[in-house]
Structure formats: C-alpha cells, structure tokens
Amino acid sequence: MADKGFWDSYLGFAAMLGIAVVIFVGLMGSLTLYAGMWPPLSVVESNSMQHDDERSNLGVIDTGDLVLVQKSDGDDIICYVEGSSIGHKTFGDHGDVIIYRPLGSDERKPIIHRAVLFLEPVGESQWRADALANHPPAKWSVANGDHDSMSGVLKLKEYGHASIDLELDLDRLERSSGFITHGDNNHQDGVGFVDQVQGGPSDGTLVQMQWVVSKPVTEIPWIGSISLFVRGVNFEQVPFNSVMYTIGVLVAVVALPFGAEYGIRRLRGR
C-alpha cells in the first residue's frame, strides 16, 4: 500500500494542476470577452512590422510576439496621417495597426500592417483623403489636385519611425473606398512599399473596411516564437534576443511548481 507521503504529493500536484487549469480557462475567457472574438491572441509570423532587423523591442510588433486583439469593423481605425495630427500612437508609430484579409479572401493568410490613410473615390477618376487637410503640406504631395480631388502619384514624405517616403499611383487603384496599408519594416534605401503597389499583397486594391478582422491593442512579447518553432514557420526570422527571453520564461515556468512545492515543504517542516 502506498504511504501517506505519496498520496499527499499526488493530491498536491493534482490540486496545483487543477488550479492552473481554472486560472487558464478564466484568463482566456476574460480575454475573449475583451477581444469580442476568438481567438483573442494572434502570433506575429513575419518581420514586416519590426523596427530593428537584429533585435526585438518592447512596444513594437516583432516576429514571435503575441498580440492581444479587439474585433473591428474598420470604422474605429485611426490612420497614420490622422494619428500624426492628434498624437495617437500604437506600437512605436502614429496610427492604428490592423489585421486584415487580403482582397477579403478567407483562403489567404491575414496580414498585420499599419493603416496609413483612408481614401474615397470622387467622380470618375479622382480620390479624396480628408485627413490630408490637416497634414503638414511639406510632408505630402500629389501629382494633380488637392486632398479632395487627387489623381496621379500620391507621396507621403518623412513617413514613420524610419522617416521614409511612401508613393502610390492612385490611377492604378480599383474604385472602392479603403485603407492604404504598410508594414513598418517594408522599405529600402529610404523608400517604403505600401501593400497596394504592384506585386504587393493588396496589389491595386485598397483594404476595405469589411476586410478588417481586428486591431491589435497590446503585445505579449516573445512567447509566440514557441508556436513558430513547433510549426516550423519563419522561426529563423525571430530575433535572437526574443529566443533567449523565451527560454528564460520557459525555465521560470518549469521551475515555479518545484519552487512552490519546496516552499510548502519548508513551511510544513517548521
């Protein structure tokens, strides 16, 4: 017959496991209510939003981060241009970041990029962007017209944390309202590449409001790299310091039950 010490240890482990399950279920339930959708967390699978190619930074969306999201219909999104006027920032730059389905297709992987500017078609060939009315004239230009009657190439100058230039040929766009979107890290030699440029994930098509799935509201750094490693998805893009921090977190989590049991035994011994 097993001694009492065995059963005490077994029941103690079962109790701790049960408490952990209850806490996890309660936490996920609370996050789901807050997010208004399932799942309430999303793993960042690429480096398109990083602000540093070599290491991750708190407050910025890096490969391997988890982001807590909120359901959005697109109507509550503050774009970069508007955000720069009112001082609204998320994840290290002005404006909101969104998660959207390219071309509205459920078969394509969602993209997490920053909303740059909302455009509306005007007449047969022009475009309107009300947010540009309050944007410094030195920081944007368009080939033809003003903010309410634009055509040709639209340029945003000294854009974002990297102070790059964004360009988009408005005449190539399909005639539907939507967002210009851009990954913070998608630039080279001082020129940024929005999603709507030729060959981009939303080639020639603005991101329509109904394609927006959610908007990230905060990051849980590093931990999503575990998922990338297990699934074999872009783990090589995870910054080295994120990998080291994740290992540290795992060691701490594994060590916690043993530390708790040791502390309980010490208290019992006294």
Residue pairs with C-beta under 8 A, 6 or more apart in sequence:
12 261
12 264
13 257
16 257
16 260
28 40
31 40
31 41
31 68
32 38
32 39
32 40
34 40
34 68
34 70
35 68
35 69
35 70
35 71
35 214
36 70
36 71
37 69
37 70
37 71
37 214
40 68
40 69
41 66
41 67
41 68
41 69
41 220
42 66
42 67
42 69
42 99
42 110
42 112
42 214
42 216
43 64
43 65
43 66
43 224
43 227
43 228
44 61
44 62
44 63
44 64
44 65
44 66
44 67
44 112
44 224
45 63
45 109
45 228
45 233
45 234
46 63
46 183
46 234
46 237
47 53
47 62
47 63
47 185
47 234
47 237
48 111
48 112
48 113
48 183
48 184
48 185
48 186
49 60
49 61
49 62
49 91
49 97
49 112
49 113
49 114
49 183
49 184
49 185
50 56
50 60
50 61
50 62
50 63
50 184
50 185
50 239
51 57
51 60
51 92
51 161
51 162
51 184
51 185
52 60
52 239
53 185
54 239
54 240
55 239
55 240
55 241
55 242
56 62
56 63
56 64
56 65
56 221
56 222
56 239
56 241
56 242
57 92
58 219
58 221
59 91
59 92
59 219
60 91
60 92
60 184
60 219
61 67
61 91
61 97
61 112
61 184
61 216
61 219
62 221
62 238
62 239
62 242
63 225
63 228
63 234
63 237
63 238
63 239
63 242
64 222
64 223
64 224
64 225
64 228
64 235
64 237
64 238
64 239
64 242
64 243
64 246
65 219
65 220
65 221
65 222
65 223
65 224
65 242
66 219
66 220
66 221
66 223
66 224
67 112
67 216
67 217
67 218
67 219
67 220
68 216
68 217
68 218
68 219
68 220
69 99
69 213
69 214
69 215
69 216
69 217
70 214
70 215
70 217
71 213
71 214
72 98
72 212
72 213
72 214
72 215
73 209
73 210
73 212
74 98
74 179
74 208
74 209
74 210
74 211
74 212
75 209
76 215
77 96
77 98
77 115
77 118
77 179
77 212
77 215
78 86
78 88
78 95
78 96
78 115
79 95
79 96
79 115
79 116
79 117
79 118
79 131
79 179
79 180
80 93
80 94
80 95
80 114
80 115
80 116
80 117
80 159
80 160
81 94
81 95
81 116
81 117
81 129
81 131
81 132
81 135
81 140
81 156
82 88
82 95
82 131
82 134
83 89
83 90
83 94
83 95
83 96
84 94
84 95
84 135
85 131
85 134
85 135
87 94
88 94
88 95
88 96
89 95
90 96
90 97
90 216
90 217
91 97
91 114
91 184
91 216
91 219
92 161
92 184
93 114
93 160
93 161
93 184
94 160
95 114
95 115
95 116
96 114
96 115
96 215
97 112
97 113
97 114
97 115
97 215
97 216
98 112
98 113
98 114
98 115
98 179
98 181
98 207
98 212
98 213
98 214
98 215
99 110
99 111
99 112
99 212
99 213
99 214
99 215
99 216
100 110
100 111
100 113
100 179
100 181
100 207
100 211
100 212
100 213
101 108
101 110
101 111
101 211
101 213
102 108
102 111
102 195
102 201
102 202
102 211
103 202
103 205
103 211
104 208
104 210
104 211
110 213
111 181
111 183
111 195
111 201
112 216
113 181
113 182
113 183
113 184
113 195
114 160
114 181
114 182
114 183
114 184
115 179
115 180
115 181
115 207
116 156
116 159
116 166
116 179
116 180
116 181
116 182
116 194
117 129
117 131
117 132
117 156
117 179
117 180
118 129
118 130
118 131
118 177
118 178
118 179
118 180
119 127
119 128
119 129
119 170
119 173
119 177
119 178
119 179
119 180
119 206
120 127
120 128
120 129
120 177
121 127
121 128
121 175
121 176
121 177
122 128
122 148
122 149
125 151
125 171
126 145
126 149
126 150
126 151
127 149
127 150
127 151
127 154
127 170
127 173
128 147
128 148
128 149
128 150
129 147
129 148
129 150
130 147
130 148
132 140
132 147
133 147
133 148
138 157
139 156
139 157
139 158
139 159
140 154
140 155
140 156
140 157
141 154
141 155
141 157
142 150
142 151
142 152
142 153
142 154
142 155
142 170
143 151
143 152
143 153
143 154
144 150
144 151
144 152
145 151
150 170
151 170
151 171
152 169
152 170
152 171
153 167
153 168
153 169
153 170
154 167
154 168
154 169
154 170
155 165
155 166
155 167
156 165
156 166
156 167
157 165
158 164
158 165
159 165
159 166
159 192
160 182
160 184
160 192
161 184
162 184
162 187
162 192
164 187
164 190
164 191
164 192
165 190
165 191
165 192
166 180
166 182
166 191
166 192
166 194
167 191
167 197
168 180
168 194
168 196
168 197
172 196
172 198
172 204
173 196
173 204
173 205
173 206
174 204
174 205
174 206
176 205
176 206
176 208
177 206
177 208
177 209
178 205
178 206
178 207
178 208
178 209
178 211
179 206
179 207
179 212
180 194
180 195
180 196
180 206
180 207
181 194
181 195
181 196
181 202
181 207
182 192
182 193
182 194
182 195
183 195
186 192
186 193
186 194
187 193
193 200
194 200
195 201
195 202
195 207
196 202
196 203
196 204
196 205
196 206
197 203
198 204
221 242
221 245
222 242
222 243
222 245
222 246
222 249
223 246
223 249
225 235
225 238
225 242
225 243
225 246
226 246
226 250
227 233
228 234
228 235
228 238
229 235
